[in-house]
Amino acid sequence: MFESVTKKLRDARKIVFVTGAGISHESGIPTFRGKDGLWRNYDAMKLATVNAFYDNPKLVWEWYNERRKNILYAEPNLGHKAISELEKYVKVIVLTQNIDGLHQRAGSTEVLELHGSIVKIKCTVCDFKSEILTEFTQIPPLCKCGNVLRPDVVWFGESLPQEIWQQAVTHASKCDVMIVVGTSLAVSPANTLPIYAKQNNATLIEINPEETIMSSDMNLSIRSPSVVALPKFVSIFK
Ligand code: APR
């Protein structure tokens, strides 16, 4: 790793991680784009929309139910664990697009879930919200009010939870170092977070086996899987 970036890491008061589906790849959770982005020949991008849900709530719920089961049995990997271990040495904030909860299960204490959580549900009509860790007996599940429940996640065309988004922008705007891990940066507004960091002259590091649309803005791009790259960051602080 370049010496100047290593020094920035050691001197940082706050490191902000922006994470995406790639960090959970080695935990057995498929990414959204590329060859993993198909389920029963349906494009994941098309299922994660309000229109798909209202057209066919049963189909979208079957997709979520399968993902829920997979995620509930998945374990955090060495990448998630390395991020949580960094908290021993420096303030760490995780801004994640993932809905799998694996950062929290790895022990990270400051995680903002930009796109919601797969274990949370809400009613499509009343203000009922809850967390369900078990399987549903009926698909689509119904609320006590009689209407259909939906996953409490952000679908294409929906806004991010505004309070969480504002906090994310504040963290991004004030960090010394931002490490962008396992995201294609294809989805707005999460993909603007590195821009806020850059405006604050933060050092930008990317961990991704593939190039992304912001690779040329990075101070350092590490082209390896996050399970390999992230544990090496911890050793810098030891
Ligand atoms: N380590 C690090 N990165 C990896 C790994 C790995 N082992 N494997 C794949 N990647 C990278 C891919 O190269 C790709 O750039 O992870 C990225 C995954 O990109 P996407 O599938 O587009 O996932 P993400 O960026 O999280 O998607 C953003 O899109 O569908 C919506 O709401 C959904 O939160 C999601 C959002």
Residues whose N, C-alpha, C, O or C-beta is under 5 A from the ligand:
A	BS01	APR	G20 A21 G22 I23 H25 T31 F32 R33 Q97 N98 H115 V154 G182 T183 S184 L185 V187 I207 N208 P209 E210 S224 P225 S226
